[in-house]
Amino acid sequence: MRDETLIDEQEAEEMHEAMDYAQHEQTWEGITNLVKWAIIELAFLLLALFCFIQAGQPLLGGLLILIGLLLIPGTRLFGPKHLPE
């Protein structure tokens, strides 16, 4: 009975390792995507604040903030589609 339990545990570990790798890659892709978009959004916000405060161009600053807010949903709607594997 003990040998069967040991074999079942080994099979479960092998299956878990195979499934775990795909999940790790998906998590890593999500994190890097989040960091990329955070950097892009901060760049738009920095430029918008510069336009508001230093350049005296509130319309341009507001436009940059609007573009920054619509950029992520726009790329999700009109960007390349990812097919499920």
Secondary structure, 3 states (H helix, E strand, C coil): CHHHHHHHHHHHHHHHHHHHHHHHHHHHHHHHHHHHHHHHHHHHHHHHHHHHHCCCCHHHHHHHHHHHHHHHHHHHHHCCCCCCC
